[in-house]
C-alpha cells in the first residue's frame, strides 16, 4: 500500500513551504480505514448529542407520556451507540491493514490508529488578534495563516514514512510559537480544538493548545507504530526499522504521559498510555528476538538455552501487557483482539522457550569434548529452582534425568501451544489472521513431533513437572524519544544543570575508542570501558558530546558524530563533553483549560511542561520585519542452525537434528 502525496505548488527547498499530507481519498487500505473512522466519529457525536438532549428533556418534563417517549428514544440512542462503538472496535482490530503486504511469514503486530480531528479556521480570529493586540493589519499575514492551516490539515492524513513524521514534527514545533503569539490568558480567541478518542470515538473540545499538542504527539506515536508494522521483518534492515520505530513510539507516549498528565481524553489517560507503552516495548522486544533468530539458531546446547531465555523474556513482557489490558477500565475500551493477541503471544513464546530447553536436553548429551563447567553454569542460570532436589550436574551427566526433564519441558510446550490455539479460536477478529494460525499450528506440530521422537513406555508413570524458565535478554527494548520531540533545545535547557565542558583526548587503540554512543542529538556516551584511555582522561558514562575537535555537534546524531570520530588518526583528537548534575525538578506550569460546545463537558487543569521553551526569541526562527515568524530551522550459518516457525512451513516437517547425526538441518 503506497501513500499518495498531493503536490502543493509551493517551493520547499528552503523550508518555507509546507508539505501536504497523504491524499485522504487515495484508495489504500489505511486511508479507507481512516475515512471509516471519521464517519463513525461523526455518527457517535450525533448520537451523543441526541442522548444529551433526551436526558435534559427527561429532567425538565413532568409529563408521564413525554417521559415514556423519551425513555424509548434513549433506549434506541444507547443501542445505536453500542453498535457504533462495536464498529469502531472492529476498525481498531483491523491489524492486517497495517502489515507489510509482502510478508506472511511472521506473527502480525499491532499498530495504533490516528486520532481524528475537526478542521480549524485560524484566519478571522488571528487577523482580529493581530489588529487588536499588535496594531497591525492582519490581512498582510494572510499567506502565513493559510500556510499554518494547510500544515494542520495535512497532519490529519500524514504519509506513512519519514516525510509524514517530519510533517507532524514541524507542526508540533510551531504550536508553542502560535501559543505565545495568539493565545493570551486575558483574551479568548474563540478557537476550539476538537479531537476524537481513538478507542471510543468520544469528542473532546478545548480552547487552549494543550489538547492539540497532546493529540499531535499521540498521532506521531501512532505513525511510528504503523511504520514499524509495515517493515519487512524478513530482513535485518526491516527488523532494525521496526525495533527503532516501536521504541520511538513508546518514547513519545511516555513523554506524553509525563508532560500532559491530565488530558481529558481517555486514550491519553495515564492508565491507557502506560498500557500502550508496554505494548510498544513488547513488540520491540519481539522484533529483537526475531532479529537474533534471523540468521539461524545454532543447534548447540548453549545457543538453545540462550534462545529459550530470550523467548521467555518476550513471553513475560506480553503477559504484563495482557494483565494491564484486562484491568478496569482499560478492558472496557481496548479491542478484544488486542488483549487476545497478547495472551496468545505470551503462551506461544513461553511454549517456544520450553521447546528450546527440551531440544537442548534431549538432542545433546554431555560429551568428553564439551565444557562441563560452562554447561552447568548455563543450566543453573536457566532455572530458579530444580524439581525434587536435582542439581544441574545430575541432569547433565545422568541420561535418565536429562531425558526426564527434557520430556517434561516438551509436554509443557505442547500444553502451551494448545492453549494458544484455543485462545486464538475464541476471538472472531483474530480468526481472520491466517498467518498467525499457520504459525501456531506449525509450532504445535513441531512440539508433537519432538515428543513422539522421544516417547517410550515409561512415560505413562512419569509425573515430573518442568520448572519455570528464567527470562533473560542481551538486548532489552528501551524508550527512545526522537530528537524532534526532545532534542538539544530541551536537553540543554534551564531545567537542567550541567558541568562546564571538559576536554578529553581520544587516542584510538586498534580503531577502538573504548565506548559506544546512543541517542539522536545530542549523543550520549554508553558502554564505557573503564580501562580505555578516554576513561583515564576523565570521560564518564552518560556524558554528552558537544564538540569533536573544532566542530560543534550538539545538533548531530550518532551517525554524524561517528563519522567525525572515524576520521581520527593515530595521534588522536580532542572532544568536549558535559555531564548532567543532580537538580530538583521544578513544578510544571499550570494552564487552565476547558471543554465547550459539547454536552457533558467539564473544566479541568492541564499540567504541561513546555519542552520547546517558553521564550520564542530563544528559538532559531526565520527573521521577519514584524512579530510573526513561522519557520523553524530544519535541524531539524555455521554448523547446524535452526529457525523460527513461519506460516510458509512446507510439510512434511523436517526433524530436529539429533546429537549423533550433527547434520545441517533446521526446525523449519
N, C-alpha and C positions, 0 to 999 in steps of 0.2 A: 504494500500500500504506500503510495507516494503522496506527499503533502504538496499541494499546489500553491505557488506564490503568485500573488496578484501584483503586476507591475504598478508602481505608484507614480511614475513620471517625475520623481524628484531625485536629483543627483545626491548620492550618498557617499561619494568618495571622501568628502571632508567631514563626514559625521554630522552634517547639519540637517539632512533629511531623515525621515522616519521610514523604516521598512514596514511593509504591510505583512499581515499575518497570513495564515493558511486560508484558502478560499472556503468559506462555510458551506458553499453549495457544491463543492467537489464531491464526486461520488466515491468516497473512500469509506471503509468500514468505520473508522474513527469519527469522521465528520457526520456520518449518518447517526452515529450514537449520540454525539453532542447535540444534533438537531432534535432528536427524540427527547433528550434530557431537557432542552429548553422548552419544548412543547409541554412536557409533563409539569415542569415548574410553573408554567402559566396556568395550567389546569388546577394545580394544587393551590395556588394563591387565590384563584377564583372560588374554589370550594371553601377555603378558609374564611374568605370574606362573607360568603353566604352563611357559613356556620356562625360567625361572629354576629351578623345581623339577626339571625334567628334567635340566638341566645339573648341578645339585648331586647328583642321583642317579647320573649318569654318572661323576662324580668319586669317589663313595663306593663304588660296586659294583665287584667284580672278576669277576662272573658274566658270561660272554660272551653268554648268551641274553638276560639283562636289558639288557645294553648294546645289543644289536641292536634290542630293542623300544623302548628309549629313543631311539636314533638315528632309528628310524622315526617315533616320536612327535614328535621335534624337527623332522623334515622337514615334517610336517603343520602344526605350530605356525608355523614360519617361512613356510610357504606362506600360511597364514591371515593372518599379519601383513602380508605383502606385499599381499594383496588388500585388507585394511583400510586400509593406507597409500594404496593406489590410490584407494579410495573417498573418503578424506579429501582427497586431491589434487583429486578431482572436485568436492568441496564448495568448496574454495578457488578452483576455476576457475569457479564459478557467478557470473560477473561480472554477468550480466544481471539477477539478483535485486536488485542494489543500484542499478540505473539508474533515472532518472526515468521513470515509467510512460507519461507523455505525450510523451516525447522519443525520436524515432527518427532524427533528422537529424544527430546528432553521433557522433563516434567514442566508443565506450564507454571508461569509466575503471575503474581497479582499486581496490577497497576491501578493507580488512583485516577478517578475521573476528574476532569476540570470543573471547578465551581463556575456556575453561570451567573451573569450579572446583567443589569439593565443598562441601556445607553444613558450617558450623562451629557447634558449640554452645558458647557462651561462659558459659552460665548457671551450671553447677556449679563450674567452675574459678574463675570470677570471685568467686562468693559465698564459696568457701573462702578465696581470697586476701584478700578484704576482712576476713574474720573473723580470719585468721592474722596479717596484716600491719598492718591498720588497727584491729583490735579493735572492729569494728562489725558489726552484724547485716547480712549480705549480702542477706537477704530484703527489706530496706527499699529496696533498689535494683533490685528485680526488674523494674519497668517500664522503667527506663533501659537495663538489659541487654537486655531484649526489643526495645526500640527500636533498639539497635545491631545486633542480629541481623537485624531486619527491614530495616534500611538496607543491610546487606551482602547480604542475599538479593535485595533489589530491584536492586542493582548488577549482578546476574547477567543481568538482562534489561532494560537501560535503554531507554527510548523514544528513537527516532532524531530528537531535536530538542534545543533548549536545555534543556528540563526534564531530559532524560536526562543531559546533561553536568553540570548543576548537582547532580544526584543523586550522580554519581560523584565530583565535586569535594568535595561535603560529606563523603562517607565518607573520601576521601583526607585531608581536613583533620583528621578525627577520629583517624586512625591514630596520629599522634605522641602525642596525648593519651592514647590507650589504652596505647600502648607505655610511656609514662613512669609510668603508674599501676599497671600489672599485669605488665609483663614485666621482672622483675629478673634480673640475671645470676646471682644466687645462688638463684633459685627457679624450678623447672620447673613451668609451668602444666599441661603435658600436652596443650596445644592444638596440633594440627598443621594447617598450611595447605597444601592440595594444589591445584596448578594444572596444567592440561594444556597442552603445547606446541601452539600453533595450527597448526603445519605438520606435525608428526609424530604428535601425539596422545600423546606420552610424558609420563607424570605426573612432577612434581617436588614433593617434600614437604619442608617446613621447619617448625621450631618457633618461629623468630622472625619478625618482621614485615617483613623486607627483601623477601622474595618477594611478600608481599601488596602492599606499596607499589608495587613494580615492575610487577606484573601489573595493578593498577588504572590506572597510568599508560599501560601498553600498550593497555588497553581504551579509555581516553579518546582516545588517538590513533586507534584503530580506529573509534571512534564518529564522530570528526571526519571521517575519510576516507569513512565511509558517508553522512554529511550532505552532503559535497562531491559525491559521485557522484549523489546524488538531486536535486541542484539543477537548476533549469531553465536550461540553457545557451543558450537562445534569447533570453534577456533579459539586460540589463546587470546587474540586481539579482541574478539567479541566478548569473551568472558571478562577480560580486564575492563572493557567499557561498561559491562553490566555491573560489575563489582563497584567501580567508581561511581556510577550513576545512583545505585541504591544507597551507597554511603553518603552521597551528597544530598539525596532526598531525605535521609534520616537526619543529617546535619541541619538542613533547613527547617525541618519540622521541630527539631529540638530548639533551634534559635527562635522559632515562632512561639513555642511553649514557654520559653524563659522570658521573652520580650513582651508578648501580648497575653498577659495572664488572665484577663477577664473578657475575652472577646465573646459577644453574645451570639455565637453560632455554635451549635452542638458539635459539628465536625471539627471545630478548633478548640474544643474544651480540653482541659489538661488530661482528663482520663482518656479521651479518644486519641489525642496526639501521642500520649505515652504508648498506647497500643499500636498506632501506626509506625512509630519509631521502631518498636520491637519487630514489627512485620518487615520493615525495610532492611533492618540489620540481619534478620533471619534469612531473607532472600539473598543478601550479600554473602552471608556465611555459606549458604547452599552453593552459590556460584564459586566461592573459594574452594569448596570441596570438589566440585566438578573440574575446576582448573587443576587441582592436584592429581585427579584421576585421568585427566585428558590424555597425557602421553602413554598411559597404561600403568597398571599397578603391578609392581614386581612380585612374582609368585615366590616370595620368601617370607620366613617367619616374622621377622621384624617389620617388614613393609606392610604385611597384612594386619599386624597388631596396631600399627600406626594409623592405617586407614580405618580400622574399627573404632578407634578413639575419635577420629575426625568425624565419622558418621554419627557417633553417639553425641558429639557436640551439636551437630545440626539438629538432631532429634530433640535434644534438651532445649534448644532455643525455640523450636517450633512448639514444644509443649508449653513453654512460658507464653508464647503468643496465643495459643488456644485457650489457656486459662484466663488470660486477660480479655479475650473475646466473649467468653461466656459469663462474665460478671455483669451484674445490673449497674447502670442502664445500658451499657455498651451492647449487650446481646440483643436488645430490642431494636437496634438500628443497623448493626453490622449485617451484611448479607450472609445468609446461611452458607452459601458456597465458600466464603472466606474462612469461617470457623471450621467447616467440614474439611476443607483442603489442608488447613493447618494440622488438624487431627490426623488426617491421612498421612501427611508427610512425617509427623512425629513417629507414627507407627512404622512407616516404611523405612526410615533411616535407622531407627532403633533395631529393626529386624536385620537390616544390612550390616550393622555393627556386629550382631551376634553371628551372622553368616561368615564374616571375615575371621572372627576368632575361631569359629568351628573349622574353617578351612585351614587355618594356621596349625591347629592342634591335630586334626585328622589326617592331613596330607603331608605333614612334615614331622619326621621323627628326629630326635636328638642324635646326631651322628658324631663320630670321633673327630671330624674336622670342624664341627660347629663350636662357636664360642658359648660355652655353658653359662658362664657368669653373665654375659650380655643378655642371653635369652631369659635367664632367671630374673634379671633386673627388669626386662621388658614386661614379663608376665606379671610381676609383682606390682607394676605401675598400672596395669590394666584393671586389676581387681581392688576393690575396697576391702573385701573380706572373702575368704575361700570357704566352701562348704565343708562341714564335718572336720574341721581342723587340718585340712590338707595344706601342704606347703607348695610353693611354686616349683621347687626342685623335685618333689614327689611326682607332680603332674608331668614334668618334662621327662623324667627318667623312666617312670613306670608306664608301660604301654597301655595297660588296662585303665589306669587312672586317666591317662591322656585321652583315650577313646571315650571314656565315660563322660568327662567334662565336655569334650567336643560334641558328642551326640546331644547332650543337654542344651548346648548353645544352638544347635541346628533345630531342635524342637521349639525353642523359644522364637527362632527366626520364622519358622512355619506359622506358629500361632500369631505372631505379629503381622505377617503378610496377610493372613486370613482376616484379621481384624481390620486391616487397612482396606481390603476389598469389600468387607461388609459395610464399613463406614462410607465408602465410595458409593455403594449402591443405594444408600439412604437419601442422597441428595439428587434430585432430578436435574438440577442445573449442572452438577458435576458429571452426570451420566453422558452429557454431550461431548465430553473430552475423551475421545477415543485413544489419543496418545497416552494419557495418564493411565487409562485402563490397561492398555497393552503393556506398559512398563510394570505395573503392579502384578499382572498375571505372569509376566516373564520372570520377575523376581521370585514369586511364589513357586513357580515351576522349577526354577533353579535350586531352591532350597529343598524341594521334594526330591529332586534327583540326587542331591548330596546325601539326603537321609537314606534313600534306598540303596545307594552305593555302599553305605557303611552299616546297614542294619544286620542283626543276627538274632538268634532265638532268645538270648538272654535279655534283650531289650524290654521284654514284657514285664520283667521284675525290677527294672532299673527306674527308680523314682528320684534320681538326682536332679536337683533344680539348678540351672545355670545361674551363677552370680551376676549381678549388675555390672555393666562396663563403665568405668570412669571416663567421662568425657574430657577430651583434651585436644587443643588445636595449636598448630605452629603459626597460623595466620588468622588472627581474630578480626572480624569486621568491626570497624570503628566509625564514629561520627566524623563526617568531613564537611565543613562549611565552605562553599565556594567563595572565592575572593570577591565576587560581585556582591556578596551579602555582607561578609565581614573581612574586608581587605585591610590594607595599611591604614586607611582613614579611621578604622575602629580599633585596630591593634595599637597603633601609635596615637593614642588619644589622651585626653586629660584624666580619663578614668584609671589609667594605668600609671604605675611608677616604674621608671627604668634606670638602670645604671648608666653611667657615661660610657660612650663607645670605647671598647678595648681593642687594641691591635694584636692580632695573633699571626704568627709566622707559620705558613704551611710549607712543609718540606715532604713531598710525596715519597713514600717508600715503596718501591716496586709498583708504582702507579696507584697505590692505595693511600687514601687520605686519612683513614682511620675512623671515619664516621659516615653516616648517610643523612640525607635531607628529606624533609616531608613538608607538606603544605603547599599553598599556591603563592601568595605574596602577602607578607614576607615569608621566606623559607626558614625552617627551624632545624636545628641540629639534633639528630637522634642516633641511637645505637653507637655511642661514642666509645671507642676503645681507650680505656684509661692508660694504656701503655704507649699510645701513639704520641708523636712529637707535638701535635696540636694540643692534646690534653695537658702535656707537661708545660706548655707555654701559657696555659690558663683557660683553654676552651672548656665549656661546661655543657652537659646535656641540657637541652631546652633553650640554648642561646639562639637568638635570631641574627642572621647575617644581613648586615645593612650595606656593606660595600665589599667588593673584591678588587684589590688594587686601587685604582682611582675611579672605578665605575660604581656609581650608586645603584644598589639592587633592591631597594625597598619595594619596588613595583614588579620585580621579576619573579617568575615561577621557578619550580625546581629544574625544569629542563634548561632554562636560560642560565641559571646560576651554575649548573653542572657544566654547561658549555664553556663558561668563563674559567671554571676550575680545571677543566680538561686541558686547557692550553698552558697550565703551569709547567715550567721547565724544572730541571733538576735543582736549580738554585732556589726555587720556591717563590712565594709571593705573600703579601700581607693581606689579611682580611680584617674587617671591622665587625664586631659583634656587640650586641647589647643583651642584658639579662633582665627578666621581669622580677621586680621586687614585690614583696608582700604588701598588700594595701587593702584597706577595708572598703568594700563596695558601697557606693552611695545609694541612697534610696531612689527609686525610679520616679520620673516626673509624672505627676497626676494630670490627666486631661479629661474633662467632663465630656461624656458622650451620651447620646440618647437616640432612641428609635422613634420614628414618626411615620405618618401617612399609612399606617397599618394597624389593624385591630390587635389588641393584646400585646402591645409592645411595652417596654419598660425602660426606665432610666438606670444608668449604672456608671461606675467609674472604671475606665480602662487604664491600666498601668502600662506605660510604654517606655522602653529605652529607645532613644533616638541614636542608633549606632552610626547614622550617616553624618552626625554633627549638627549642633543647633545653629551655629553661625554660618550662614550661606557664604560669607566672604572667605571662609577658610576652604571652601570647595574650589576645585580647579574648574572654572567655568569660562565660556567664551564671552569676552567683553562686548558690551553693547552700550550705546550712549546713554541709556536710561537704566531704570531699576530692574527691568526684566532681563533674565539671562536663562535660556532654556538648555543650552548644550553643555554636557559634561565631557571632559576629555576621555576618549576611549582608551582606557588602560587595558580605560578599561577594555629403544626398547631393547634394551639389553636383556639377556636371559629370558625366562618365561614372564610374560606380562598378562595382566587381567584387565578387564574393562567393566564399566558400569552397565547395568541393564538398559536397553533402549527399546523404543517401540518398533524398531526395524529388525527384531531378532528373528532370524530365519531358522525354522525347525528343520531337522531335529536339533535339539540343544546340544552343543558340544560339552564334553565333560571337563571338569576341572583337572588339571594335570596332577598326577599322584606323585608321591615322594620318590618312587622308584623310577618313574619314566623320565621326569625333568625335561619333557619336550616343550616346544614352543606352541602352546595353545592358550585359549582365552575362555573366560566365562561366557562371553557373548561375542 
